[in-house]
């Protein structure tokens, strides 16, 4: 098995960390660690560290072999991919339960960057600890590969959204997919600037389209930053009772 390599350049200075209690975590059911056998989770318990991140923090660097595997516990994160112009371009929104750094288990560089859009928290394990504790077995690889496959599918979904015609429909599909990422119909909206960058438009157009979606009953605004994405009815489904 190819062992993880050292990062090609310095990673951001990590914030203060604390030990976490997985058994009390609402993200456990969709977390990489939560998918491991009980015996593996018990071995890893003392190595799992929870840390806070701030808006604008780089949580993953494209082209670098990660030193840690991290799981987003709460917060909004923008996935980016470097273009031919050398700039990082937004490609997707990441949410609760998303794994960062899983290519490091196989010694490979990360293929996307990850930039925090809000404050939040991640739970992390140093990659060498998985090997040191002997949890890198068939079930571990199966769990990692399941998350990798899911990530590929989710990126394909974001690619599909970008091909939708009409900004209003594209924005609605973005919010629906982001709600799915966050495992909740009620979400904290990314900033207008972030949505505009993702959808290649202006913040003014985003603000206008959000008002139009609210007027059409496609989203319910609770305040400036929070909304509920109305679930589309399936074919033949009767409308909900008032």
N, C-alpha and C positions, 0 to 999 in steps of 0.2 A: 504494500500500500504506500502510495506516495505521501511523504510527510509534509506538513505545512511549511512553507518558506517564510522567511522574514519579510516584512513589508518593504516595498521599494523606496518609501520615504516616510517621514515621521507622521504618525497619526495625531489627531487632535488630543490635547490634554484632557484626560477623562475627569468628569466631575466626581465629587465625593460619593461613595457608595455605601450601602448598608446591606445586611443579609436580608433575604426575603423569606416569606412563609408561603410556599406554593399551595398548601392545602386550603388557604383562605383567599386565593386569587380567583377573580371572576374570569380571567383570561385562560385559566388552566385547560379548559376543554378544547381550545383552539390553538394551544401553545405547543411548540416542538417538544419541550420538556414534558408536558402533560401527556404526550403520546408515547412516551417511553415506558417500559415495564416498571412496576413499583420498586423492584430491587435496584434498578439503575437510578431512579429518582432519589432513592434514599442515599445512594453513594454520592450523588451530585449535590445533595442538599446543602452541604457546608461550602460549596464552591459557587453557588448561584448568588449573584450580587445584583441588587436593584439600585438604579441610579436615575437621577433627574437629568433632563436635557432642556435646553433653552431654545427659543425661536432663533433660527438661523444656524444652529449647530450642525456640523457635518457628522452624520451618524454612520456613514459608509462612504468609502472613497473608491470610485471606479479605477480599475487597473492595479489595485493593491490587494495583496493577500491579507485578509483580516486576521487579527490576533484573537478576536473573541467572536463567539456566536451570541447575538442579541435578539431578544423578542420584544416587539413594541407592546407595552402594557396599556398605555393610554397616550393619546396625542395624534396629531396629523403630520404626515411625512410626505415629501415630494420625492419621487424617484426621478433620476435624471440620467441622460445618456449623452456622452460627448459626441459632438458633430465634427464634420470635416473642418469646420472653422475653429476647432479647439475649444469651443464653449460648451458648457453643460446645459442641455435643453430638457425641460420638463417632459416626462413621458407617462406618468401615472401618479395616482395618489395611493399611499399605503396607510393601513390602519391597524387596529388592534389585532394582535396575534401574528402579525407578519414577522418572518424571520429574516434577520440581516446577518451576513457573514457565513452562510452555510457552505459556500464553495471552499472555504478555508479547510474544512475537514479533509478535502481531497487535494489540498495544496494549490488550488487554482485562484487566480485573481477574480475579484468581484467584477461583474459585468455592468452594473449600474451604480450610480451614486445615490445617496439618500440624504436629503436636507430637511431639517425640522421646520415645519410651518408654524407650529405652536409649541408651547411648553408641554412636557410630557414625561413619561418614565419608561425605561427599558429594564429587562432582566437579562443578565449576561453571564456567560461562562467562558473562561479562557480555553482556547482550543486544546492546548496540551493536557488540560485536566481530564478531558474525555478519554485520552489515551492512557494517562497515568492511572486512572481509576478502573480501567479495563471495561468500560461500557460501550466501546466501539465494536459491536457485534452485529450479527445479521439483522436483528430487530432495530438496532440503531440506524444502520444504513437504510433499512426500509422506511423508517420514519423520516430521515433526511430526504430521501428520494421522493417521498410523497409530497413533502413541502416544496421541493424543487419543481415537480410536475405541476402542482397547484399554481406556483408562481408563473410558470410559462403560460398556463391557461389564463391567468389574470392579466398578464401583459398582452395576450392576444385580445382579451376583452377590451382593454384600453385602446388597442389599435383599431378595433371595430368601431368604438365610439368616435374616434377621430375622423372616420369616414362618413359619419352621418351628415346629411345635408341640412342646412339651416341651423344657425347658432342657438336658437331657443331649444330645439329638440336635442342638439348636441349637449347643451348645458344640463338639460333634464336627465339625459342618459348618464352624464358625468356624476350628477348627484345621486342617481339611483345606484350606480356602481360603487360610489364612495360609501353610501349607506351599507351596501353589502360588505364592503371591506371592514367597516366599523361594527358589523353585526348588529345594527340598530337602524330603524327608520328615522329616529330622531338624532340629528347630527349637529355638530358645531361646524358652521360653514367656514371653509378656507377663505382667506382674504380675497377681495376682488382682484387684487394684483396677482395673486397666485393662480386664480382661475383664469384670468386673462392670459397669463403666460402659458398655461397648459393648453388653452384653446386658441391661441394665436389671435387674440382680439384685444380690445381695450377694456379698461376697468369700467368706463361709462356704459359700454355695451353690456357688460356683465350685470351691472346694477339695473339697467333697464330690463334685461331679460328675466332677472329674478322677480321684478315687479310684475311682469307679464305672466310668469309661471304661477305666482301667488294669486293673481286675479283670475286665472283659469282654473284654480283649485288643484294644481298639480303639486304644489308645496304649501305647507302651513308655516308661516313665519311666527315664531314665538317672541323673538326680539331681533336686534340687528345681526346677531351672530349665530342664532340657533334656529333650526327649522326642522320640520318633519316632512319626509318625502312620501307622498301619497302612493301607496302601492297600486300599480296598474291592475285593473280587473282582468282576469283570464277570460278567454272567449266563452260566452254563454253564462258568465257569472252575473248574478243579479246585483244591482247597486246596494250598498250598505244602507240600513234603515237609519233615518235621521234621529 
